């Protein structure tokens, strides 16, 4: 599965050229003309990495990056700055803001591809190391989730799901992840079931926490079942 990038740049020529080169290099690329549009696309498409211009109208790259770092879903997402400001002081400012790489315009497209590839490999290695060391506490949490579902299922005839306080719109993939979390599956198991990466599953779980206002898998499952957010996986597979 091609890794997904979000490219944010207000210059159409640069945006189209960079998108074409990155797609030729095997990436899936979403584009936005400014940071406001980029923020909406970021929430909709969950890219693996963001490439953004710094000098943009309405919201500049620094503000866009700060907005990302303030959201738990995107705090660790790699960000590459593209900018015409190439002074050393500008690069220092970019790194202080939290970007992972800073590439002054004009730049060599091959260099951008290498930077993107290296950042994605490094992040994948970190996620893999974290995922491979699941602790007994996580396993215990999975058992608790299974117990919660069993309890609520046994009482289903006496429980009428209450409407959610705020309308929660879940994408099809978020719904699938939620259903599997409610079965008590861990991220690695969910990734195998959905044929995706553990990193993507972690992103979807984080988004589910954010949308439901919960802080743990146990809280998420209880909330989902009590508010009728889960669907019957057996019916889905039949």
Steps between C-alpha positions, in 0.01 A plus 500: 500500500646833391586735784281808503628856503324832544652788300398853599619788280327811372704512176318289235813445292705372794209295631437324169869435427575360846184288498590350161855419606395341828231293330755383242711390797221272624321716758131584521479880523211716619532873434365815664538861390540638853520394862126539565419255223797290609364464852169364369675257267731395783201392709328325210787305348748430784823525301829346611693826453431867429694728267408865540607840380577757768395825332124466439197730532250473787701243700875464453702181532606571859139541611398189307776298667402630844141398432619150416723470806213612724286208380596159648413330172771688309762572767750249364420530130813594299490847346726638227519876446541634147582870488672775308653617828832319507707693752650306788287696745187400306595132511567523873159660548341217304665230707410684821139499383515121477549416133696184420673632187545840338556531125557845344360579155612436234582143597595178326192272485724198556611649830139543607424136416799382705400717795142375489607136465744522791246666730240235418747215557608648834142541616407149387793358698396687814139383469610143432725492806220639714240259361719194542533563872136490603491467876284285730314818594379534142402135493310553825326797343394278211350252745316780675360617169381148423337481843327834449361391167387167644327679786322750278411230246346282771288795609422617146136406534475736796710779348368751252793685344473868577562756229844655508512851653668623183458345156807285428575434135737208454670412175463137383856423610446665842187288541691182416776586748243581769325166447827311535606698808162404647591135440804550722757484221840669530638733233717232340202266472282776357770587247514139383121475479468822297820442300652832598790621712508522879581870458174557314303312763654718772391808308142377473484408868628848591232655283235287667621618842475860377155462345349324802680697770643183654854436623539122496386199302280389788323837512469500121332159489263580784404831337456340157280218621289717727438743213446244228814588303616145434366271229475123501821366346340162435233666290763703316693185407198292403 
